[in-house]
Amino acid sequence: MSSLILTNSYGTLIDRTLRIIKLRYLQTFRAAGVDITPEQWAIIDQLYQSDGISQNELANGTFKNAPTVSRIIDLLCKKGWTERARCENDRRSYNVFLTNNGKEIVKILLPKVAHLRQSGWKNMTEEDYKIFVRIMNQIHENYEEENVD
């Protein structure tokens, strides 16, 4: 297996796939007349699932670093799709909420995103998905455990 890994870079395959996914999302969002990036959608989608969570929870839930999440939230607030409110328990932290305009964006885009997700898994089974998730999680774990000297 090691010679196969050396000759076929899975990192390149992952990057190629991620690029086409992001491109299709951007094209779909533009066609819907919504000025949003896939990264911004990830935050909106997470808030749709768990509205009113902290910026740290958003970062953890979207696998983005805190400064990136903060910048995205700034942009989403300027667009009027999200708003920050100080946490009652910790005045240094903010919870983030979808505004009514943000909820309208979700109503517009969620069916289109569902279609994109279905398109991506066309001709594959639920078992294929489980295997994919297992492999991606294992690669992630392997790199997390790797010591770089």
C-alpha positions as CSV (number, residue, x, y, z in Angstrom):
1,M,0.0,0.0,0.0
2,S,2.9,2.4,0.7
3,S,4.0,2.6,-3.0
4,L,0.3,3.3,-3.9
5,I,0.2,6.2,-1.4
6,L,3.5,7.6,-2.7
7,T,2.4,7.6,-6.3
8,N,-1.2,8.8,-5.8
9,S,-1.4,11.9,-3.6
10,Y,-4.6,11.7,-1.7
11,G,-4.1,15.4,-0.6
12,T,-4.3,16.4,-4.3
13,L,-7.5,14.3,-4.7
14,I,-9.0,15.9,-1.6
15,D,-8.0,19.4,-2.8
16,R,-9.4,18.8,-6.3
17,T,-12.7,17.6,-4.8
18,L,-12.9,20.5,-2.4
19,R,-12.3,23.0,-5.2
20,I,-15.1,21.7,-7.3
21,I,-17.5,21.5,-4.4
22,K,-16.8,25.2,-3.5
23,L,-17.1,26.2,-7.1
24,R,-20.6,24.5,-7.4
25,Y,-21.7,26.2,-4.1
26,L,-20.6,29.6,-5.4
27,Q,-22.3,29.1,-8.7
28,T,-25.5,28.0,-7.0
29,F,-25.5,30.9,-4.6
30,R,-24.9,33.4,-7.4
31,A,-27.7,31.8,-9.5
32,A,-30.0,32.2,-6.5
33,G,-29.0,35.9,-6.4
34,V,-27.4,35.6,-2.9
35,D,-24.0,37.2,-2.3
36,I,-22.5,34.5,0.0
37,T,-19.4,32.3,0.1
38,P,-19.3,28.6,1.1
39,E,-17.4,29.6,4.2
40,Q,-20.2,32.1,5.1
41,W,-22.8,29.5,4.4
42,A,-21.1,27.1,6.8
43,I,-21.6,29.7,9.6
44,I,-25.2,30.4,8.6
45,D,-25.9,26.7,8.4
46,Q,-24.4,26.1,11.8
47,L,-26.5,28.9,13.3
48,Y,-29.6,27.5,11.6
49,Q,-29.0,24.2,13.5
50,S,-28.0,25.9,16.8
51,D,-29.0,29.5,16.9
52,G,-27.5,31.7,19.6
53,I,-24.3,29.8,20.2
54,S,-21.0,31.4,21.0
55,Q,-18.3,32.2,18.5
56,N,-16.1,29.5,20.0
57,E,-18.9,26.9,19.5
58,L,-19.3,28.2,15.9
59,A,-15.5,27.8,15.3
60,N,-15.6,24.2,16.7
61,G,-18.7,23.3,14.8
62,T,-17.4,24.5,11.5
63,F,-13.8,23.4,12.0
64,K,-12.6,27.0,11.5
65,N,-10.2,29.0,13.6
66,A,-11.6,31.7,15.9
67,P,-10.2,34.7,14.0
68,T,-11.7,33.4,10.7
69,V,-15.1,32.9,12.3
70,S,-14.9,36.4,13.8
71,R,-14.2,37.9,10.4
72,I,-17.0,35.9,8.8
73,I,-19.5,37.0,11.5
74,D,-18.4,40.6,11.0
75,L,-19.3,40.3,7.3
76,L,-22.6,38.5,8.1
77,C,-23.5,41.2,10.6
78,K,-22.8,43.9,7.9
79,K,-25.2,42.1,5.6
80,G,-27.8,42.0,8.3
81,W,-28.0,38.2,8.4
82,T,-26.5,37.7,11.9
83,E,-26.2,39.7,15.2
84,R,-24.0,39.4,18.2
85,A,-25.3,39.6,21.8
86,R,-23.1,39.5,24.9
87,C,-23.3,36.3,26.9
88,E,-25.1,36.7,30.2
89,N,-22.6,34.5,32.0
90,D,-19.4,35.9,30.4
91,R,-19.4,39.6,29.4
92,R,-16.2,38.9,27.3
93,S,-18.0,36.5,25.0
94,Y,-20.7,36.9,22.4
95,N,-23.5,34.6,21.2
96,V,-24.4,34.8,17.6
97,F,-28.0,34.8,16.2
98,L,-29.6,34.7,12.8
99,T,-31.7,37.7,12.1
100,N,-35.0,37.5,10.3
101,N,-33.1,38.4,7.1
102,G,-30.6,35.6,7.8
103,K,-33.5,33.1,8.3
104,E,-34.8,34.2,4.9
105,I,-31.4,33.4,3.3
106,V,-31.6,30.0,4.8
107,K,-35.1,29.5,3.4
108,I,-33.8,30.4,-0.1
109,L,-30.6,28.4,0.0
110,L,-31.3,25.3,2.1
111,P,-33.2,23.5,-0.7
112,K,-30.4,24.3,-3.1
113,V,-27.8,23.1,-0.7
114,A,-29.7,19.9,-0.1
115,H,-29.8,19.4,-3.9
116,L,-26.0,20.0,-4.1
117,R,-25.4,17.5,-1.3
118,Q,-27.6,14.9,-3.1
119,S,-25.8,15.5,-6.4
120,G,-22.4,15.0,-4.7
121,W,-23.5,11.5,-3.4
122,K,-25.3,10.4,-6.6
123,N,-24.5,6.8,-7.5
124,M,-23.2,6.1,-4.0
125,T,-24.7,4.2,-1.1
126,E,-25.2,5.0,2.5
127,E,-22.4,2.4,3.1
128,D,-20.1,4.4,0.8
129,Y,-20.8,7.5,2.9
130,K,-20.0,5.6,6.1
131,I,-16.7,4.4,4.6
132,F,-15.9,7.9,3.4
133,V,-16.5,9.4,6.9
134,R,-14.4,6.6,8.5
135,I,-11.5,7.2,6.1
136,M,-11.5,11.0,6.4
137,N,-11.7,10.8,10.2
138,Q,-8.8,8.3,10.3
139,I,-6.6,10.5,8.1
140,H,-7.5,13.4,10.4
141,E,-6.6,11.4,13.5
142,N,-3.3,10.2,11.9
143,Y,-2.2,13.8,11.3
144,E,-3.4,15.0,14.7
145,E,-1.2,12.3,16.3
146,E,1.8,12.9,14.1
147,N,4.7,14.5,15.8
148,V,6.6,17.0,13.5
149,D,10.3,17.3,14.5
